């Protein structure tokens, strides 16, 4: 309904409109000079003095202003931690306010993180134009945001949403055809004009026009004042790349502000230069009662009816995938290095070199979280820069991890590479970076079809060999592995061709392939007359031989004992039991025992690239003219059936005679051998897709159509932290695009009986365009002739082929709620495989002793375990004194301080067991690293001792008074802690030196 849909909200806001603070004093405008310079630090010798004088203020303080829609929680925390650590180490300051003015929409995760970091107020800007207009009218742009439904007021934060002018000074002034208040003009990079005359410089302030300038500024201040609750008005002065010639700016603004203040009584406005902190302190001193906003986010974001900023949820999918893989590798490298250093390093690794490798990747992963980086809204040249930084950082950390593994081996053990006629086989070390025992299947590529796999003790390991999906002359080796938390498994992989006859050494089982011919796309098809079942202990997937498409999925009741036979033994279910008689799976959770129709196919939105013909799609915007159409005319299929894994491979062709396929789905089900506990592994269908290269001006989606009655409601996550309900909303224009939402890690749809969960290893756009449907945008390739896009090379002519991964979970609400959170973490942090040639002939791997595991309860995630290497004392007084004495930079990296962060994965009420608070003894959990001698609880980014952190409280009703703390009371520091649902707790841990 377009703007009409906001009328009920507008009426409610007007009804709740508070009287504000009535005052005879003039409106007070806080002029905040600022420059929006993407990805950059400012550091000069004058900085420290300006900070001490209160003339310069760092806000946010992260390495970048991160995007809020497609970034993961862990990476948001990382970039904040890196920036805050630098600022605190260098200047001794800790940012207390945010300035999140440019991300394209606002997530509900961000305010919670800022509260956990110790911020007193949060500022955002870009929200849907319809909603912003309604909030302006109701003076509702300022509120206390309780953005987490579980943490609620415990981590609430005062939030200011900028008005329709956003973070830029109004560019139009009525008395001039030039931009207003931009006396230094528009920046020219990299070479400035030799005559010093920049484009579009505002007319200088003179006695002849100072009244006109004053009237324009005052009129704008009064317009804004009508949209807010108090007479205090924030007036941002600046914009992108402004203040590159600050002296010119202030030479004009100084006399203008003096003129206004000298006429404040008649103008009704007084003005002052201010920092953002000055403005928020003035608001806080008023002690106004503020309205409360709940946990809903501000996504998606539109600026006009045909400008829905939902395309960037998928733009540059390859970069999005690389950024997340880099993040996962960094996570693994951090804990591996920490375990190497504690309780004591026993090797030749240089810790300083190791920290350099980690730091390089920390900064690369932080950098790419920028709102014009991981979003895919940068030019190809800048994209290449991000890719280079990530690839270089990943190479360094892989070298570090390989060095750690090799350092633990004896000289006669396998080496990373061998010389001579050829390797006797391969050696693989597999590291589990999670603090849970993980059972999964790892895939390696080998050059021989007969393989035997043994572990550290020489025992055979369940494994399977099959033709490679990527390299025709090679083979995929699948190994079932069970790895304790933060531990390794080591495997010897040898060809069986050289084995002596009669030894009967166990070898990897060989998968068989059943091929199906191509099938044409049918407009109508018989209702599953010829179905082929593919099964494990948790699911039976039924495939339609007449279409080569998936037909349905049956969530089967778990047997008492696991079977290890191949999938072909399964039978087609003929009916579904009544809900009341549903069996229960592990931990007593109800299973649905229901067959759900599930069909998957690829479609494309054909979009316009000519501005003369109508609205366009670009890096930012998704603007489809009509519904998506099938992108294929024929599909081929093969089933690769094995005792360990069965794969379904579907190939989608643009026409019946096409030689190459454009799209593909590879689905995998794992059969658990007896004696292996693989609940998470059994209860997922792993899917990897291929999409591309696309034709020009096509946007590719995977559509999954089911029999679930979801009423076009889906749920998608905010940054992997919490879920948001996404009902389909009707608009006069652009309804398809405005009903797309970001999925960073997970999404689901459900009806009264079952839930289908999608877990992702990179961000996508997601939508439910019809009942029972969910579509995931996988890839985009666009070109347009819009001058602005052409000028910045933002046409997104992406010719790449992408290979995103989704894991599907189907079952009852209780089962999927219990398994979904842990499965999402398991997908993000899959085991890291270090693979090399095997020299020598010994059947065992000598000198390898298993480390003691680090294990947490299943609802508690080890968000980070690292050695940051910061050069500052955690005692703020000592650190401040050291900076005043000029000792910054003299301290060595602190290798003794370990950063530990724990994250409770579950919301209150999400699961009867896993949603409970959990108490852990850090001495016991971390005993593998040594004896814990001290535990300090810190703020999210580590710069505050939580005992010294007292965030502002904002009045929200008669029961709340200014000065109340919003942090819960906690017992004094000690090793025994209790983590409540959705809490993220950060600690410095100190161990006994050995």
N, C-alpha and C positions, 0 to 999 in steps of 0.2 A: 504493500500500500504506500510505499515511499514515505514521504514526510508524515502522512496521516497515521502511520503506525506508532508515532511518538506521542500522539495526542493524549492517550491515557497516562503516559509517564509525565508529560508536561503538566497535566491537571494535578497529578499527585504531588509533583515538585512545588507547584504554586500553592497547593493547599498546605504543604509543610514549610513554606517559605518563612524563615525566621525574620524577626524585625531588625536584626543586626544591631550595630552600635550607632545610635543617633548622637550626633555631635554638631555643635555650632562651629567648630574649628574647620578650616578648609581641608579639602582632600589632600592627603599626603602622598605624593608620588615618589617611589623609590626607583631612581634611575640606575640600572645595573649595566654598566658597560661590559660587553662580552664579545668574543670572537669565536665562531664555530669553525675550527680547523680540524678536519677529520684525520685521525691517527697521527698525533704528534705530541711531543713534550716540549714545554718551554722552560729553559733553564739558563739563567744568566747570573752574574755576580750580584745583581741588585735584588734577586728574588727574596733572599732571606730577610733583608731589611724591609721590603714591601710587606712581607708576611707579618713581621713583628709590629708594623705600624697599622695593620688591619686594612691596608689598601689593596692587597691581593689575597684572594681566597681560592683554595682548591675545593671544588665540589665534585661529587662522585668519587674521583680519585682512582678509578680503575685505569687499566692500560688503555681502554677504549670506552666509548659509549656503546655498550653492546646492544645488539638487536634483541627485541623481546619476544618475537613470534617464533623464530626457528632455531634459537640457541638452546642448548641443554643446560639444565641447572648446574651441573658439575663445571661446565666451562664458564658460565657466568661467575661462579664462585672463584674459579682460578684467576680470571682476568682482574677481578676486584682484589684478590689477595696479592697478586703480583704488583698492581699499582699501589695499593695501600702499604705494602712492605717497602717499596721504593721511597714513597713519601715520608714514611715514619723514620726509616733509616737515614734519609738525607736531611730532612727538616724537623723531624720530631712532631709532625702534625698528623691529625687523624680527621679526615673529612667527616662532617656531620650533616651534610645536606646533599640531595641529589639534584641533578639538572638534566633529566632524561627527555630532552626536547625534540629529538629527531627520529627515534625509532617509529616504525610504521604501524601504530597500534600499541596498546598497553596490556601486558600480561599481568595476571594477579600474583605471579611468583615474585616479580621484581620488588614490589613494596615489602614483601616478607623478608627477602634477602637484605634489603637496605635496613630494615629494622634490626635484623640479626647482626648487621655490621656496626650498629650503634648510631645510625642516622636519626636525627630528630624530626626531619621533615623531608618530603619527597615532592619533586616537581616533574610533571609530564606535560605533553602537549598534543600529540597527534591522536585524536579519537574521531570516530565517525562524525561527519559534518552535521547530520540530522540530530544526533544526540547532543553534540556540543551546542547547537543552537537552542535546544530545549533547556539545557543546563544553564546557559547564559541567561535566558529569560527568567528562570527560577532562582537566579543567584546561587546555583548549586555546584559551582566549579571547585569549591573547596570543601573537604570532608575528611573525616577520619576513616581510613580504609582498613577494615579487618579482612585482609585479603585471603587468609587461610581459614577455611571453615572449622578446622580443628583447633588451631592455635588462637584464632579469634583475637580478643583484646590483649592477649599475652604478647603478641607481636604486631599490634596495630601501629599505624603511622599516619601522621597528618599529611594530606595530599593536596597539592594545588595543581589544577589543570589550566594551562594557559588558554586565553580566549582565542577568538578567531584570527587575531593577528599573529599568533604563535610566538616564536622567539625572535622575530625580526621587527625592526622599527618600521612603522608604516611608511611605505615607499612613495605614496602619493601625497603631495601637498597642493592645495588649490591655486596657489599663486605662481607656480613654476611648472614647466614641463620636464624638469629633471627630478630624480628621486630625492626625497627629503631626508635630511639628517645623516647623509652619507657623504661628508665633505671630502673624504679621501677617494671617493669614486669606487670603481670596480677593480679588484686586484687583477693584475696581469702577470701570469707565471709562464716560464721561469725568468724571463728577462723583462724588467720594468721599462716603461717608455723613457727614452733618453731625455725628453723635455720635462718629465715629471708630471705631465698632464694625463690623468687616467680617465677612462670612459665614465661618463655619467656622474661626474663630480657635482655635488649639490652646490647651489649658489652660496658663496660665503655669507656669513652673518654680518650685516652692516647696520648702522643707525637707520638706514632707509627701509630695511626689511625686517628688523628685529621684532617689531610688533606683529608682523604677519607670521613669522616663525613661532612666536609665543602663542598666538591665537590657535595655530594649527596644533601645537603640542598640547595645550590646555584642553582643546576640544576633544582630542583623542583620549586624554586622561579621564575626562568626565564621562565619555562614552563607555570606557572600561569600568569606571567606578560603579556604573549602574548594573554591572553584571556580577558584582561581588558583594560580600556580606558586610564588609567594613569599609571605612573611608581610606584605608591603606591600599594603594594601588602599585602593583609591580609593573614597571615600565622598562622592558629590556631594550637596551640601545646597542644595536649591532646586528650581525647576521653572518652568513657564510663568508669566510675569508676577510672579514672586516678588521679594522684597527691595524692594518699593515703599515699605516702611517698615523700612529696614534696622536702625535703632536698636532697634526692638522685637525683631527677630530676634536680634541679638547680645546683647541684655540677658538673653535666656533661654538662649542657647547657651553663652555664656561660663561661667557657673557650672556648667553641665552638663559641659562638657569638663574644667574644673578638678576636678570631683568624680571623673570617671572616671580622670584621671591620678593623683589622690591615692590611688586604689585599684587602680592598674594591676597590681600583683603578684597580688592576689586575683582580679581580673577577667580577667586574661590579655590585656588590650588597653590600648594607650596611643593617645592621639589628639592631633592637632595641626591647626591651621589651615594650609592650604597652597594654593599655586597649582598649576595643572596641571603647570607646569614643575618644581616641587618634587617632585612625585610621580615624574615620568619621570626626573629626575636621581637620585633614590634607587634606582629600578629599575636604571638604567644602571650605578650604582656597584657593584651586586652582581655584575656580570660573569657572569650566568647564561648557560647555553647555551640558545638558543631554537629552537623548531621553525620550519621554513620553510613558507610557503604559496605555491603557484604562482599563475598568472595568472588563475585563475577568480574570478568575481565572486560577490556575494551577492544575486542577483536570480533570480526574483521574491521578494517579501517577503509573508509571511502571519503573522497574529497568532493565528489560530484556524483550525480546519478550514474554516469558511465565511467567513473573512475574508481573502481574497486581494487584496492591494493592487495590482491590475493594471488597474483601471479608469482610474486617473489617467494612464496612458500615452497616453490619447486624450482625456480630459476637456477641454472648451473648446478644440476643435481650431482654431477661428478665432484665439484668442489665441496658440496655439502657432505658427501660421503667421505671424501678425503679428510675433511676437518674432524669428523667424528672418529675415523680410524686413528688419526694422529692423537686425538684426546685419549682414546683407549690405550694406545701404546705408551703414552706418557704415564698414564695411571699405573700400568703394569711396571714400567721402568722405575717409578718412584718407590714402590714397595719392595721391588727386587733389590734396589740399591740399599734401602734401609735395612733389609734383612742381611745383606752382605756386611754392613758396618756394625751390626749388633747381633750377638753380644760383643764380638770383636772381629775385625777383618783378619782373615788368614790367607792373604794372597799378595799379589804384586800390583794390584790396581791402584792407580793414583786417585785419591778422592777428589782432588781439585779438578782433575780432568773430567771425572764422572759428573761433578756438579755442573761443569760447563756444558756437557751434552744435555743434561736435564734442563738447564736454564734456557738453552737455545730453543728447545721444543716448547717449554712453558710459554715463552714470549711469542713464538709462532702461533700456537694454539690460541693464546689470548688475543693476538692481533686480528685473527680471522673472525672473531666474534663481533667485530664492528658492524654497525647497522648498514654499511655499504660493502660488506665483504661476504660473509656466509649467506647473506640474502641473495647473492648473485646479481646485485645491482651495480657492480663496478664494470669498468671497461675491460676488454680482453687483456690489455697491457697490465693493468693492476691485478687482474685475476692471475696472470702468469707469475706476478711477484708473490702473491700469497702461496701459490702452488710450490714455487721454488723454496720459500721459507719453510713450509711444512715438510717438503720432501727432504731438505737438508737436515732439519731437526729430527725427523724420523730415522734417517740413516745414522745419525750420531747416537741416538738412544738404542738402536738395534746393535750397533757396535759395542755399546756399554753392556747390554744384556748378554751378548755373546761372550764378552770378556769375563763377565761374572761367572758364567757357566764353565768356561774353559779354565778359569782360575781354580775351580773346585775339583777339577779332574787331575788325576795323576799323570805323569809324563807319558806312560804307556797307553793312556786312554785315547779315545778317538779325538781327532783334531778337526778344525773347521774345514780344512781342505786337504786332500792327499795328492801326491804326485805319483808318477809311474804310468803303467799301462791302463789303469782304470781303478775305480773304487771297488772294494770288496762288498760294498753296500752303502747304507746310509745310517746316520745317527741323528736322532731327534730328541731334543729336550723340550718338554711341554710345561709351561709355567701357568699356574692358576692364580690370577691376581685378586680373586675374591676371597673373603674370609668365611667362606662356606665350602664344604666338600662338593665338588662339581663332577657329575657324570655326563659325558658328552662324547661326540664323535669328531675327531679331527681328520682333515683331509690333506694328504700329501700327493705330490706328483712324482712318479717313479718311471724308470725306463724299461722295466722288465715285468712280464706278466705273472711270473711265479715268485711269491714273496713269503718269507716267514718273519714274524715280528716277535721279539722277546723283550722283556722288561729288564730292570737292573739286575735281577737275580737269575736271569736266563729263562724265566717262565714264559710260555707262550701267551700271547695277548689276542683276544677276539679281534679279527680284522677281515677286511673284504677288499678284493681287487676288481676293478671294472674299467671299461674303456673311458678315457678322459673326455670330458665335455668340451675342453678347450684345445687340446693338442692331439691330433689324430694318432701320432706315433707314440704317445705316452699313455700312462695308466693312472687312474685315481686310486690311491690306497686310503681306505677308511679304517681308522683305528679307534676302538672303544677305549676310553680312558676314564678312570676315576681318580681325581686329584684332591687331596686335602687342601684346606685354605692356605694361601700364600706359600704354596709348595710346588715341587717339580715332580715329573715323571720322566724317565729317560728310556728311550727305546732303541734297540738295534734292529735294523731293517736289512735283510740279506736276500739275495736271489736264491731260489730253491734249485736252480739248474745244476749247481755244483754239488748238491748234497749226495751222499752215497746212498745207493739203493738199500732198502731194508731198514734204514734208520727210523722211518715213520715219524719224522719230525713234523709237528703241526704246521700247516701253511695257511695263509689267508684264503678264505673261501672265495670262489669265483662267481660273480653275479652273471645271470643269464639275461639276455635282452629279447623282448618280444616286441616286434615292430608292427605298426598299423599304418595302412596307406592313408593318403590325404583324403580328407572329407571336405566337401563344399559347405560353405555356410548356408544354413537353412533358415528360411523365414519362419517356417513352422516345422516341428519335428515330433515324431511319436514319443510318447511319455515313457522313456526309459525302457524300451523293450529288450535291448541287449546291453546289459550292464556288466562291467568287469570290476570285481572288487580288489582293492589293495588295502591291506590291513596291518595293524600292529595290535598291541594289547589294549589300546585306548580308543582307536578310531578304525572305522572301515570307510574308505573313500571309494565311492562308486563312480565309474567312468562310463560314458555313453559311447558305445562303439559306432553308433550311427553319426555322431557329430565330433568325436574325439575331444569332447569337452567334459569337464567335471559335471556330474549329475547331482550328487548329494553326499552328505557325510553323516555317518552314524556314530555317535559317542557311545561306545559299548561299555557295559559293566566290566570292571576289572576282575579277572579271575584270581583265585587264591594264589596260584603259582604262575609265573611268567612262562610263556612258550618262546621258543627260539626258531620256529619254522618260518619258511618264507611266506610272503604275502598271498601267494596263489591259493593257499589252503582255506582262505576265508570264504564264507557264504554270504549271499545277499540277504539282508534282513527283509522280512515280509511285512512286519508291522512294528509299531512302537508301543511299549507298555504304557499303562496309565501313569500319570504323574505321581499319584499317591503311592504307587508301589516301586518308586525309583530306588535302585540300590545305592549304596554309599561307597565312596572310594576311600582313598587314604585319609587318615585323620578323621574319619567319620563324616566327611563332607558329601552331600548329596550329589549323585551323578544324574544327568538328565535321561540317559538311555533313550535318546530320541533321534530320529532321522530328520535332518534339515536339508531341504533342497539348496544346493549351492552350485552356481554356475559362474565361471570367470571368463572374461574376454577383454580384448583391447579395443578402445574406441579413440577417436580423435575429434577435438574441437577444431573446426576450420575458422580461422580468425582473420580479420581485416588488417592490412598493412598500409593502406592508403588513406591519409587523413582527409582527402577530398571525398572519400566514399563513406566516412563515418568514423566512430570511435575505434581505436586501435588497442592491441595488446603490445606490451613491451616488458622489459625486465621487471618492472614494478606491477603493472596492471594486467589483469585478466579480463578481457572484454569479448566473450563469445557472442556471435550474432544469433546462433541457434543451437539446438541440442547437439551433442556429440553423435558421430556416426561410426559404425564398425570400421576398423582399420584393416580388415583382413577379409579374404574370400575363401581361404582354405586353411585347414589345420592338420598337421601330421602329429603322430604320437608314438612314443615307445615307452615301454615299461622295463626298467632294469631291476630285476628281482634278485635279492640276495638274502642270506641268513641274518645279516646284521642290519642292512638298510635296503629299502626299496625306493627307487626314484621313478617318478612320472615325468616324462619330458614331452612338452607340447610345443610345437613350432607353428607360428602363425605367419602365413604368406599373404601378400597383397593380392595375388591372383593364383589360379590353379596351376599355372605353368611357371611361376616365378622360381628362379634358381635359388635365391637366398631368402631367408626369412628375416622379417623386420622385428618381430616380437617373439619371445619365448617365455615359458614358465617351467621351472624345474622344481618339483615338489618332492619332499623327502619325508618318509616315515621310518622310524628306528624301531627295531625289534630287540627288546631287552633280554639278554641271556639270563639264565637262572643265576641267582646270587648277586645280581646287580640292582641297586636301588636307583632307578632313573625316573622318578615321578615327573620331574620337569621335562625330561627328554621324551618320555612317552606321550605326554599331553601337549604336543605341539606338532604342527605340520609346517616344516621349514620350506619356504619358497624363495627362490631367487629368480629374478626376471631379467630379461634382456629387452631393451627398448632403443631403437635407433639403427642407423641414422634416419632422422625424420625428414619428411618433405618440408618445404618452407611454409611458415605460418600455420604450423600444426602444434597442437597441445595434446599430448598422449596421456590417456588415463587407463587404469585397470579397473574395470567395473565388476564387482562381486554381487550377484543377484541371488537372494535367498528367499525362503518361505517365512522368515522371521517378520512378525508384524511390528515393525519398529516405529510406525507412524512418522517416517521421515525425521526421526530424532536420532542423532548420534552423540557420542561423547568423545571429546579429544582432549589431549593433555596440554597443560601449560608447562612447557619446558621440562617434561619428565617429572614434575613435582606433584601436580594435582590435576584433577579432571574437571572439565567444564561441559555442561549440558548444551547441546547445539540443536535447537529445534529449527526446522525449515521455516523461513519467513518469506512472505510474498511481498514483492515490490512492483511498482508500476514499470520500472525499467531495471534491466540487468540482474534479475533474480538469480540466475545461475551463478554468476561470479560472486554476488554478495552473500551467497550461502556456502562459500568455500571457507574452510577454517584450517589453521595450522595443526599438523600432527608432528610433534617432535619425536616422541617415543612410543605413544600408544593411543589407541582409539578403540571404541567398541560400539556395537548396536545390540539391542536386546528386545525380547518380548517377555510375556509373563512366565515363560518356561526356560528359555535358553539365552545365552549371550555369545556373540562372536567377537573375539578380541583380535585386533591387529597390532603387532609389535614391530617397530621399525628401527633400523640402524642409521637412518638419516631423516631429515625433515621432508615432509610432503604437504601439499594441499589435499584436503579431504572433504567430501560432501555426501549427502544423501539426497539425490535428486528425485527419487521415487521410493515408495514404500518397499521395504525389504532390501533396498540397494545401498551399497556404499562404494564410492569410487575414489580412487587414489590417483592423483596426478603424478606421473612418473618422470616426464621429460617435456621440454619446450624448445621449439626452434622458431625464431621470429625475425622479421625484417619489416621496417616501416620507414616512411619518409618525413616523420615529424622532425622539424629543425632542431629542437632541443636534444632529442635522442641522437640524431646524426652528429651534432656538435660534440657530444661526449662519448660517441661510439657505444651507445646503449641499445643496440637493436637486437641483441641476443641471437645472433646467427650461430647457434650451437650445433655443430655437426657430429658431436660425440655419440658414442654408444654407451649407455649406462647400465649398471647391473645392481639395482637396489635389491634389498632383502626384506621380506616380511615373514614373521612367524604368526601362524594362525592358531588360536585356541578356541575350542567350541565346547560348551558345557553349561552346567547350571550356574546361576549367579554366584553361589557360595564357592564352587570349585574354581571358577575363573578368577574370582576376587582373591582367593588364597594363592593361586599360582601365578597370576598375571604380573604382580609387582616384581617378584623374584625372577620370573622369566624375562621381563624387560631388562633387568640389570644383567642377567646372564647373556642376553643378546649383545648388549653394549660392551660387555667385558668378557668376551670369549677368551679361552686360553691362548697364550702366545706360543707359537711353535718356532723354535730355532733349529734349522735343518742343515746338515752338512754331510760331506762324504765321510765314510768310515774306513779308516786305515787299519790294517792288521787283521787277524783272524780269530781273536779270542771271542768265544760266544757270550761272555759276560762283560759288563761294564765295570771295571775295577775302580775302587776308590770312591764310590758314590755312596754316601750315607744320607738317608732321608732326614731333612730338617723337621723339627717339631712344628706341627701345624699351628696356625692362628685361626681360631674358629669363633664366630659370633652366632647368636641365635638367628633363626631364619627371618625375623622381621627387622633385623638391624643390619644396615649396610655400612661397610667400611668405606666411607666416602673418600678418604685420603689417608695414606700413611707415608710420610715423606720426611726428608731432611731438607728444609728450605735453604739452609746456609745463610740465614740473615746475620748481618753484622751489627746487631743491636741488643742491648739488655732488655729483658722482659720487664725489668723494673723501670717504670717511666721516669722517676726522679733521677736515677742513675744515667739513663739515656739522655735526658735533657741536659744534665750537667756536662756530659761528654761532648755534646754538640756545642754547647756554649764555649767550651775550652778548645774547640776546633779540632777535635780528635776524629771527626767523621772520616771513614776510609782507612783508618789505621788498624781497626780491629780485623781479625781473621774471621773467615766464615765459620759459624758455629756448627760443628758437625755433631755435637752432643744433643742438641735440642731436636726432638722428634715431634712433628706436627701430626696430630691424630684428629680426625673428624668423623663422627658417627651420625648416621641418618636413619631415623625410624621411618620405614617405608609406608606405613598404613595410616589411614584416617580413622578417627574414632567411629566405631560401629561398622567398619568395613568387613571385619572378620571376628568371630567370637573369641578366637585365641590370639591371632596375630595382631589384633588392634589393641592389645593390652600393653600397659607400660612394661618395660623390660629392665631388670637390674643386672648389671654385669660388674664383675671384679676385674679391673684393668690389670692388676698384678697377675691374675690367673690367665687372662686372655693373652697377655703379651709376654708370658714367661719365656717363650721361645726366643725373645730378644734380649732377655736378661732380667735383672732385678730392678723393679721400678722403685725409685727413691723419692720422686716428687711428681705430682700431677697438678698443673695449673689450668683452670678453665679460662678460656679466652673468648672474645667476640668472634664473629664468623671469620674475619680475615686475620685474626691473631693480634691486632694492635692494641686491644683493650683487655685489661684484667676485668672479668665480668663483675667482680666485687667492687670495682671502682667506676663502673659504667652506670650512669643514672640518666636514662633518656627522658626527654620531656613527656609529660602527660598532657593531653588536650581534653578540655571539658566536653563531654558528650551527653551530660545529663546531670541532674541534681546530685546523683550519687558519686560522681567523679570530680575531684578537685585538682586543680593545678598543683603539681609537685608530687602527686602519687607516682610511684614507680610502676613501670609496665613490665619489669622483669620479675619472674617468679622468685620467691626466696629459695635459696639452695643451701644445703649444708656446707660447711667449710670444705676446702679442697681435700680430696682423698681418692683412693683407688676404686672405691665402690660407688657407682653412679646408677641412677635410674633415668632412663630415656623414655619420654612419653610420646604418644603418637604424633607423627610429623615433625618432631623436633630435630634440629640439626645442631649438634653440640661439638665444640671445637676445644682442643686441649693441647698444651705443651706437655710432653712426657719426658722425664729425665730418668736415665738408667744408671745403675752402678757401673763405674768405669772398671774395666778389667785389664 
